[in-house]
Amino acid sequence: ILNERLQLNFNNFVNKYRVEEAQKKILDPKEKDFVILKIAYDVGFNSKSAFNAAFKKFTQMSPSEFRKINS
C-alpha cells in the first residue's frame, strides 16, 4: 500500500514523519536553543548524516538552512 499509493517505501514513510516532527521542533520557540543534532535524536534518527540526508530529501534544504530561513 505504501509503495503503490504513496510512492514511498517503509523507511521513507517513517523518515517523512520524523522530518515533519523535526520541522515542528526547529520552529518551536521552546526548542530554539537546542542544537539540531539533539532534535534529530529526539525524533528518532540515530546519526547526523542520516538526519541531514532525509531532511534534505523532503525539504530540499538542510536543517540549518531551514532554521535560518524560519527564524
C-alpha positions in Angstrom: 0.0 0.0 0.0 2.8 2.4 0.9 4.6 1.8 -2.4 1.5 1.9 -4.6 -0.4 4.8 -3.1 2.2 7.0 -1.5 5.2 6.1 -3.7 7.3 5.6 -0.6 9.0 2.6 0.9 8.6 2.0 4.6 11.9 3.7 5.6 11.0 6.8 3.6 7.5 6.8 5.0 8.8 6.8 8.6 11.5 9.3 7.8 9.0 11.7 6.3 7.1 11.8 9.6 10.3 12.2 11.5 11.3 15.2 9.3 7.9 16.8 9.8 8.3 16.4 13.5 11.8 17.8 13.4 10.5 20.8 11.4 7.9 21.5 14.2 10.6 21.3 16.8 13.0 23.6 14.9 10.2 26.2 14.7 9.1 25.8 18.3 10.4 28.8 20.4 10.9 26.4 23.3 13.4 24.4 21.3 15.3 27.3 19.7 18.3 26.9 21.9 18.8 23.2 21.2 21.3 22.1 18.7 19.9 20.4 15.7 21.5 17.1 16.5 19.5 16.9 19.7 16.3 17.4 17.7 17.5 14.7 15.2 17.9 12.2 18.1 14.6 13.3 19.7 12.6 12.5 16.5 14.3 9.1 16.1 17.3 9.5 13.9 20.5 7.7 15.0 23.0 9.8 13.1 23.6 13.3 11.9 24.3 12.1 8.3 21.0 10.1 8.1 19.0 13.0 9.5 20.6 15.6 7.2 20.1 13.3 4.1 16.4 12.7 5.0 15.7 16.3 5.9 17.2 17.5 2.6 15.3 14.8 0.6 11.9 16.0 1.9 12.6 19.8 2.2 15.3 20.5 -0.4 17.3 22.3 2.3 19.5 21.4 5.3 18.1 21.6 8.8 20.4 24.6 9.4 19.1 26.4 6.4 15.5 25.6 7.4 16.2 27.1 10.9 17.9 30.2 9.5 15.2 30.9 6.9 12.4 30.5 9.5 14.0 32.3 12.5 
